[in-house]
Amino acid sequence: MYRFKPELRIPGPVPVPNAVSLRMAQPMINHRGKVFKERFPSILSRLKPLFGTTNPIYMITGSGTSGMEAAVSNLVSPGTPVLCLVGGFFGKRWADLCQAYKGKVHVLDFPWDGGIDPNRVREYLAQHPEIELIFVVHNESSTAVLNDIEAISKARGNHQALLVVDAVSSLGGTPIEMDGWDLDVVISASQKCLMTPPGTAFISVSPRAREYMEKCEASRYYFDIRKYEQFMEKGETPFTPNINNVFALEEALNMIEAEGLDKVFARHILMRDMMRAGAKAVGLELLVGEKDASPTVTGVKFPNADSFRARIREQYGVEFAGGQGVHANNIFRVGHMGYATPLDVLIALAVLEIDLGKYGEATKVAEKVMNR
Ligand SMILES: Cc1ncc(COP(=O)(O)O)c(C=O)c1O
């Protein structure tokens, strides 16, 4: 039903605004030509308020994982002692990547339904002064948890370790203060809160991390940040970039700036609160408590979630995401990031209450939250 207008309510890729799609349809340009060189650096630097940094930002053509691999391949030499904070599927990806680059990988595991405890990080670091790098996920999309990165960063105290943050599903939807929180590397991707199609990743590097990269002995070529840095001096990327996504980013940033970053963040909080209140109102249990709840995605417990999702997709054209790892088939996830409004949350809640025979119960409560 209604497949011509699917309601994509997953934690990325997100729906792309028409204005962004139209901008992508403009004629192709030369990535070594005048127009690209003039526009590209200024478009990228408009991401700085979203990263909360004055550090340079580089764009890599590849998915979010290419940003993660760029971070690891420029930092982790064989045998480098690293600490991966794992509370979900993407935290585990950091550990897998560090393993692939032959780091000496320490893993601190956390339950997959809550945030990373900074006290445990502090204790672990006190016992392991040799750790050189810490890898963490800001918004763990698989569990719908927003980790307190500022507290994790502070938990380092005077420890030497650099902090590397995956902000793939948080950047542009919730505040990140790379400089204010003393983060060393932050990576993100195009298809989440930035409202553009998949295909580009972004990485920002602190001066301390940049210096550390010089001594990295890992093999790298496509992801060598030094190449991106050199080419950025000319306003270019080392390899042919996803030019359409650069056009898209320019238009998406126009929209974000017109709304105002504070209002963008407030909209995400509002959607989170509506979704949580509505799901509870129809008797569903949320995966994550209020303290750790993500502003960009909500996880809802549901037995046989995958057949429920298939039914919702077939009957109403609304697409929810499934669970990952230990949560496979036990939860569904509702994305409310990027090009999403409170009305989209009401649609998500409406199909829930219809399916559960609880007419009006979720939307009534959510509407109250919307007008609070
Ligand atoms: C938090 C987080 N990190 C990393 C990724 C990986 O991104 P990609 O699938 O674009 O490689 C995702 C994708 O959903 C994500 O949500």
The ligand as an SDF file (V2000), in Angstrom:
LIG
                    3D

 16 16  0  0  0  0  0  0  0  0999 V2000
   26.6000    5.1870   14.7810 C   0  0  0  0  0  0  0  0  0  0  0  0
   26.9490    4.6230   13.4460 C   0  0  0  0  0  0  0  0  0  0  0  0
   28.2390    4.4310   13.1490 N   0  0  0  0  0  0  0  0  0  0  0  0
   28.6190    3.9390   11.9660 C   0  0  0  0  0  0  0  0  0  0  0  0
   27.6950    3.5970   11.0030 C   0  0  0  0  0  0  0  0  0  0  0  0
   28.1740    2.9980    9.7250 C   0  0  0  0  0  0  0  0  0  0  0  0
   27.8550    3.8090    8.6670 O   0  0  0  0  0  0  0  0  0  0  0  0
   27.7560    3.2170    7.1660 P   0  0  0  0  0  0  0  0  0  0  0  0
   26.6820    2.1740    7.1780 O   0  0  0  0  0  0  0  0  0  0  0  0
   27.3950    4.4530    6.4060 O   0  0  0  0  0  0  0  0  0  0  0  0
   29.0760    2.6830    6.8210 O   0  0  0  0  0  0  0  0  0  0  0  0
   26.3400    3.7760   11.2690 C   0  0  0  0  0  0  0  0  0  0  0  0
   25.3250    3.4010   10.2710 C   0  0  0  0  0  0  0  0  0  0  0  0
   24.1690    3.2180   10.5410 O   0  0  0  0  0  0  0  0  0  0  0  0
   25.9530    4.3130   12.5180 C   0  0  0  0  0  0  0  0  0  0  0  0
   24.6650    4.5060   12.8200 O   0  0  0  0  0  0  0  0  0  0  0  0
  1  2  1  0
  2  3  1  0
  2 15  2  0
  3  4  2  0
  4  5  1  0
  5  6  1  0
  5 12  2  0
  6  7  1  0
  7  8  1  0
  8  9  2  0
  8 10  1  0
  8 11  1  0
 12 13  1  0
 12 15  1  0
 13 14  2  0
 15 16  1  0
M  END
$$$$
